Amino acid sequence: MTSSPLLVICNHESQRPQAEALASHLGIEVVCDCDPGKLTEPEFAFVFDERGAALQQTGNKAPGPIRAEFTEGSVDHRRKFGGGKGQMIAKAVGVKANVYPRVLDATAGLGKDAFVLATLGCKVQMLERSPCVHALLHSGLIRAREFSAYEDPELKQILARMELLSADSHDYLVKIADSDRPDVIYLDPMFPDRQKTADVKKEMAAFHHVVGKDEDADALLEKALLKANYRVVVKRPRKAPFVNNKIPSHQLEGKSSRFDIYTLKKMPDTLNPAE
């Protein structure tokens, strides 16, 4: 995985510790009180403001900031009006009545899929090795928890089922003890570049530029297969090749993406039933 030059901007004093921590990890200095819209380079800046962390393309005509968001937008709409256990991701992971697998999301990104699974009743541990994306996710979870404490008790319960870990996925998987195996390991490697860039979403284009590609997804799948209790689920573009050329036990296919499911053993009829 490679990354492009990135600027860290702190525009709110309360966020200075987080900004300095990320800048130190990246080996760069923090710039304070700076408007990314007035910059011409680098192409992206990581901005800490009164709402927390955001990834922002520079320039006065750039699209809006990218944040991990759980209280509004498409993620919140899906929670309130989504398909419940009938969603493809629920079927892929194995969620059904009285079956709520413990999931390790080893490529958490902005936490959207982890949030869906937590909404369905699963306890989800999240790993995200990119320090930039990890900071976005951490900030989004903090913001959501502060909001839910006063405004949304149901959201508070969902967030309680989500745990963000600070570890590299490869290292973490190797160290999982037999007694701590997750029921399901979920992988969503960075999608390959597409030929028609107009079809690439804003955040995916930004992630490709700043984070790079998951060049070692093959090795991550092999480690996951050794550590999951019941299955490994890999999310892929619908027409993408299998990770590591490994044919799954079965697949679920949608319009633009699919789930490759590697079954290790049959899931029981009752698993971590809801309290």
N, C-alpha and C positions, 0 to 999 in steps of 0.2 A: 504494500500500500504506500503510495506516495502522496505528497501534498504540495500545494502551490503557496507562494508567499502570501502572508496574511497579516493584516494590521489589527491590533487589539486597541479598542477605544473605550475609555471609561467616561461616560457623560452623567454619572450620578454617584455622589460620594459614597452612598451606602453599598455600592457594588464594587468599590475599589478592591477589597480582598479577593473577590472572585476573579476580577480582571487581572490582578497581579499574579494570581495562581496560574491562570491559563497562559499568560504571557511568559512566565517563568518556565512553564512546561515546553513552550514553543521556542524558547531562547530568544525572545524579542522584548522590547520595551513597551510599556503602556503609554498611549497618547491620550491626553485628557481634553475634554470640552472641544470635540472636533465633529464637524458635520460631514458624514461620508458622502453626502450629495454634492459636496464641493470638491471632492477628490477625483483625480483621474487615474490614480494607481495607488496600491495594487487594485486588482479587479474586485476583490471582496474585503470587507472589514468585519471583524467580530465586535459588536457593539454591546456594551453594558449600560443600560439606562434605567429609568424608574420602574420599568416592567420586568427587568432582568436581562437575560442574554438573548441576543439575536444575531443572525448572520445576514449581513446587508451588502448587496452589490453597490459599488461606488458609482458616482456620476449622477447628474441631476435628472436623468430620465430612467433611472434604474427602477425595477419593480420593488414592491414593499419588502419589509424584513421577513425573514424566516424564523419562526419560533416553534418550540414544542408547546402545543396548545391543547388543553383538555376541557376547557370551560366554554368554548364557543367554536364556531366553524364546523367543518365537516365531521370531525371526530365527535363532537358533542351531538350533532344531528344524528349521527349513526347510533349513538347510545340511546337516544330517545325514540328514534323511528326505524332502527335497523331491523334485520330479520331474526334476531334472537339466535336460538340454537339451530335455526335453519340456514344460517350463513355458511358459506363454503369453508371458511377458516375454522368454524366450530366443528364441522364434520371432519375436517382434516385432522384436527387435534384429538377428536374423540369425545367432545362434550355432548352429553345427553342427560336425561333424567337420572339423578343419583350418581353421575360420573362427571367429576370435575378434576381433570388431571392437573398435577403440579407441573408447571411449564418453566423451562429455562429458555428464555429468548436470548440466544448468544450473539445476535446481530441486531440490537434493539433499535438503532436509528433514532427517530423522534418518538418512539414508543407507541405508535398508532395501533399496531397489531396487538401489542401487549395490553393496551388499554381495552381493546375489544374483548380479549380473552378474560381480563379481570372483570369486565362488565358482565360476562356470562357466568362468572362464579369461580374462575380458576385463580389460584395463587400463582403469580408470575414473578420470577426473578429475571432481571435484565442486565445484560452485559453490553457495553459499547466501548470499544477500544480507542476510537478517535477522540482525543481530548476535547476537540471543538464540539463534536456532536454530543459527547457526554455532558459538556457544560450546558448545551441547549436543553437536553433532557432533564438534567438536574434542576435547572431554573424553572422549566415548565411544571415539574412536579411540585416544587415549592409554591409557585404561584397558584396552582390548582388546590393545594391543601389549605392555603390561607383563605381562598375563596370558599371552599366547601365547608370550612369550620363555621362559617356564619350564614351561608346562603343555600347549601345543598347537602343535606345529610346522606342522601343516596350516593352522591359522588364521593363523599368522605369514606364510605364503606368500600367503594370500588378502589379508591387510591390506597386503602389499607392493604389491599391484596397485591399491590405492586411494590417491588423492592429493587432499587437500582444499586448494583454492585460496582465496585471500582477494581476491575481486574481485566487482563487480556483474556479473550475467549479461549485461545489455545492453551494458555497456562492453567486457566481455571478448570477446563475440562479434564486435563491430565490429572489434576489433584483431587477430583471428586472421589470421595470414599464410597464403597459399595453401599453403605448404610444411608448415604445422602443422595443417591441417584434420583434425578428428576424423572417423573413419569414420561414426559415428552420433552425433547429438545427441538426447538424451533429455529430454523435458519432462513434468513432472507438476505443473501449476499447482494452486494451492489450490482444492480442490473447492468449488463453490458451496454456500451454506447449504441445508440440507434442511428440508422442512416438518415432518417428524417428528423432533424432536430426540432422541428415545429411540434412534434408529438411528445417531446420530453417535457415533463412538468418542471416548473420553476425550481422547486427544491431539489429535484433529482439532478438537474443541470448544474446547480450550485455545488451539490455534493460531489459530483464527478470532478469538478474543477478544484475544489478545496481539499477533499479527502482522497480522491483517487479511486481506484478499483480494488475490489477484493481479489487479489491475485492468488490467494492461498485458500480459497473456498474448498478445493478438493481435499486438502488436509484436514480442514475443519469438519467436514462431513465424516471422514473416517474416524476422527476422535469422538464425534457425537454418537456414532453407531456403537462405540464401545462403552458409552456411559449412560445412555437412556434406558429406562426400565421397559417401556412398551413400544415406543416408536420415535422416529425422527421425521420431522416434517420440513420440507424445503420449498419455499415459495420462489417461483421462477416466472419470467415472461413466458407467455403461452407457447411461443415457437423456439425458445432457447434450448440448447442441448442440456442433457442431464449433467449435474455436477459430477465431476470425476468419471464421466461416462458410465455412471452406475444406474442401472435400471431399477426403478422403485417397485415396491410390491403392488401399488396401484396409484392412480392419479385422480384428482378432481380438477376439471378444466373450466375456466370462465372465459369471458370475451377477450381479456388482455393478459391474464395471468393464469397460472395453474399451481396446484400443490402436489409435489411428489412425496409420497408417503412410504417410508421404509418401516415395515412392521417387524418388530423383534419378537414379540409374543402377544397373545390375546389379552386385551384389556378386560379387567373384571367387570361384572354387571353393576357393582357398587364400588365407587372410588372417591374418597374424600367428599362424602355427601355434604351438602350445604348445611350450615349450622342454623 
